[in-house]
Amino acid sequence: MANWSDPRSVGAAPAGDVGARSAAVDAGLRSYMLSVYNYMGSGVLLTGIVALLFASSGAAQSIMMSPGILKWVIMLSPLAFVMAMNFGINRMSTFTLQACFWGFATVMGLSMSTIFLVYTGASIAQTFFATSAAFAGLSLWGYTTKKDLSGMGTFLVMGVVGLLVASIINIFMQSGTMNLVISFVGVLLFAGLTAYDTQRIKSMYAYVAGTDMVGKTVIMGALSLYLDFINMFQFLLSFMGNRD
């Protein structure tokens, strides 16, 4: 019996077959990335709507701008969702992971409602559109570039950890200069992460295509890009935002 795995007995695939498979992979990748961006964009939209409604209701003023345990529950809930999704991805079904993503986007909206109490609506809108333009350009570059961005990953993650430590220290120092430095570095770090994560998500398709992990990878990819966008927006708002 012929050995099917022996290339000498199989021969080269016809050029037409190779072209058809390549076209199928390209179409699958485009559909995969479109799903990631659709989830990410829908999550950002949901967060914005929830934040605006919560701030407009007056509940954000009474809960988020005053001491109390409910304030901390709302502020820490997004982190709890992210940790649950990252550590439970293999145990959760795709539907459960989707529900967690929408839950995360909702509580993130509650947590971010304070920006409508601090900054003017015009400056929030201006910053949002500026962030959207920057995100689109950076993500497009990360998707199309032939340069391997994997080496940036460790550096960027270490930078985010350092940024978190500096932010915690500045809670006690209350330094305006340090806050500006943190915001500037934060914009640069999450700009880099936008391009890096886009390339990483694109590369993942080759490993999950045709498996039941595709749906889960789409959700986790959307979560990564969502976090890049939201963090870049918040740091940029520190520069562009006009306070009420």
N, C-alpha and C positions, 0 to 999 in steps of 0.2 A: 504494500500500500504506500502511496506517495506521502512524503512528509510535508504537510501543509505549511509548516513553519520554516521550511528550508527555502530561502530566497532563490536558490538555483533551480528549484522545481516549480516555483510559483511564477517567477518572471516579474518584470516591472509592470506596474499598473498603467493602463492606457492614460494618455494625457487628458482625455476627456473626463475620465473618472476622477483623476486628481483635481481637476478644475472644479468639478461638481462638488466634491467633498470640501474643497477650500471655500467655495461659495456658501455651502451649508453652514460651515463653521463661522464665517463672517456674519451671516444672517442670525445665527444663534447668539453670537456675541453682542450684536447690536440690540437684539431683543432683551438680552440679559442686562446690559448696561442701561437700557431705557427703563426697565423695571426698577433698577436701583435708583435712578434719578427721579422716577415717578413717586416712589415711596419716600425718598428724602424730601422732595418738594412738598408732598402732601403733609408730611410730618411738620415741616417748617410752617406751612399754612395753618395747620391745626394749632400749633403752639401760639402763633400770632393772634388767632381768633380768641383762644382761651385767655391769653394775657390781656387783650383789650377788654373783653367782657368782664373779667374778674376785676380789673382796675376800674371800669366804669360803674360797676355795681356798688362800689364803696367797701366791699369786703376786703380787698387788698389793702386799703388804707388802715382798716381796723386790725387786720391780722398781721400783715407783713411789716408794717411800720411801727409796731409796738412789741414789747417783750411777751413771750408766751411759748408754750411747748408746740402749739399748732404751727407756728411760724417755722420752727426747726424741722418739724415733720415734713412740711411742704418743701423746704429747701434741700433736705437730704433724700427725699423720695426719688428724684431722678437718678442719683448715684446708686440707690438700691436696685432700680430697674436695670441699669447698665450692668451691674455686677451679676444679677440674676440671669440676664441674657447671655453674658459671656461664659459664665460657669455652667449654665444649664442648657447650652445649645444642643448637646448630644442627647439629652434626655427629653427635651421639649419637642413637641410636634411643630410643624410649620405654622399651623393655625395658632397655637399657643404663643409662639415667638412673634407672630403678627400682632396678637392682642397685647403682648408686652410692649411692642414698639409704639402702638397707639396710646397705651397707658402712659408710657414714658413721655411722649410728645405732649400729652394732656397735663401731667404734673409739672413738666418743664414750663408750660404756659403759665401755670399758677405761680411758679417760682420767679418767672421773668416779668410778671405783671408790674413790678415796682418801677420798671423803666418808664412806664407811662405816667407814673407819679413824680418822677424826677426830671425827665427830659421833655422838651416840647415835641408835639406830634410831627411837626415839620422836620425837625432834626433827626428824629427816629426814621422817618420815611427816607430822608436823604441818605442816611447811613445804610439803610437796608438796600437801597438801589446800588450804592457804591460797593457794598459787600457782594451783592449778586453779580455785578459786572466783574469784580476781581475773582470771585469763585469760578465763574464760567470760564474765564480766560485761563486760570491756573489748572482747572480740571481738564480742559481741552488739551492743554500742553502735556499734562500727565498722561493723557490717553494716547496722544499721537507721537510723543517723543520716542526716539530709538535709544535714548540714553537710559541706562539702568539706574533707577533711583533707589534701589534697595539699600545702598550704603548710607543713605540719608536717614533711614528709619531709626537706628539706635541713637544717633545724634539728636534727632528731633524729640524722641521720647525722653531722653535725658534732659533736654531743654525744658520740656513741659513739666517734668518733676521739679527741676530747679525753679521754674516759674511758680509752681504751687507753693513751694517752701518760702519763696520771697513774698508771695501774696499773704501767707499766714503771718509772717514776721511783720509785714506792713499793717496788718490789722491792729497791732499793738503800737507801732511807731507812728502811724497816721501821717506819713510823709507824702506831700503832694508831688515832690520831685520823683521819689521812688515809684509812686503810682503811675506817673507818666512813662518812666523807663519800663516798668512791667507791662504797660499797655502796648508800647512800641515793640518790645520783644515778643509779646504775645501775638500781635498781628503777623510778624515775620514767621514765627514758628508755625502757626496754623495755616498760613499761606503755603509754606513748604509741605505741611502735612496734607493739604488738599491735593497737591500734585502727586505726592507719594502714595496716598491712599487710593487715588484713582487708578494709578498704574498697578497697585497691588490687587485691587478688586478685579481689574481687567485680567490680570494673570491668573487669578483663581478660577476663572471660567474653564480653563483647560483641564483642571483637576476635578471639577464637579459636574461638567456637562454630561447629561444623560443619567445622572444619579438623583436620588431623592434629597440630596443636599443643596440642590440648586436654589430652591425656595428659601432655605435658611440662609444661604450665602447672600442672596439678594437683600434680605432684611438686615443682616449684620453689616453689609456694605453700605446700605442706606444709613444705618446708625452712625457709622464712621464718618461719612460725608456730612451728615446732619451736625455732628459734634464739631467738625472742622468749621462749618459755616457759622453756627451759633457762637462759637468762641471768637472767631474772627470778627463777627458783628459786634459782640459785646466790647471787645478791646478797642475796636475802631470807634465805637460810640463814645468812648472816653475822650477821644480827640475831637470828633465832629459834633457831639451832642451839645445842644444848648439847654441849660437847666431852666426850669420854670421859675 
